[in-house]
């Protein structure tokens, strides 16, 4: 996956996770709160991977003189 795809999927998972958490809190469904937190953490990890890919790409470009 490209860094942009990783970041977008990460943001989407974070948002969906937050919505699940809120819905779980409102309805008293602890399972949904936990599921939402897990999805939020997955999104954070995906976003971090995308940001790391950008960082590596930037370093490679600088090392090879492309930037």
ZITAUR-V920105 format. One record per residue. N is the residue number from 0. RES is the residue in three letters. PHI is phi in whole degrees, -180 to 180 (999 if undefined). OMEGA is omega in whole degrees, -180 to 180 (NA if undefined). Layout:
{{N,RES,PHI,OMEGA} {N,RES,PHI,OMEGA}}
This chain:
{{0,UNK,999,177} {1,UNK,-78,-180} {2,UNK,-63,179} {3,UNK,-64,179} {4,UNK,-63,179} {5,UNK,-59,-178} {6,UNK,-66,180} {7,UNK,-65,178} {8,UNK,-64,178} {9,UNK,-62,178} {10,UNK,-61,180} {11,UNK,-64,179} {12,UNK,-66,177} {13,UNK,-62,-179} {14,UNK,-64,179} {15,UNK,-63,178} {16,UNK,-63,178} {17,UNK,-65,178} {18,UNK,-65,179} {19,UNK,-62,179} {20,UNK,-62,-180} {21,UNK,-63,179} {22,UNK,-64,179} {23,UNK,-65,178} {24,UNK,-67,-179} {25,UNK,-65,-176} {26,UNK,-91,-179} {27,UNK,75,-178} {28,UNK,-96,-178} {29,UNK,-63,179} {30,UNK,-62,179} {31,UNK,-69,177} {32,UNK,-62,180} {33,UNK,-64,179} {34,UNK,-61,179} {35,UNK,-65,179} {36,UNK,-64,178} {37,UNK,-63,180} {38,UNK,-68,177} {39,UNK,-62,179} {40,UNK,-65,176} {41,UNK,-61,179} {42,UNK,-63,178} {43,UNK,-61,179} {44,UNK,-65,179} {45,UNK,-62,-180} {46,UNK,-64,179} {47,UNK,-63,177} {48,UNK,-62,179} {49,UNK,-62,179} {50,UNK,-67,178} {51,UNK,-65,177} {52,UNK,-61,177} {53,UNK,-62,-180} {54,UNK,-64,179} {55,UNK,-65,179} {56,UNK,-60,179} {57,UNK,-64,179} {58,UNK,-64,179} {59,UNK,-64,179} {60,UNK,-61,180} {61,UNK,-66,-178} {62,UNK,-68,-179} {63,UNK,-95,177} {64,UNK,80,-180} {65,UNK,-81,179} {66,UNK,-126,NA}}
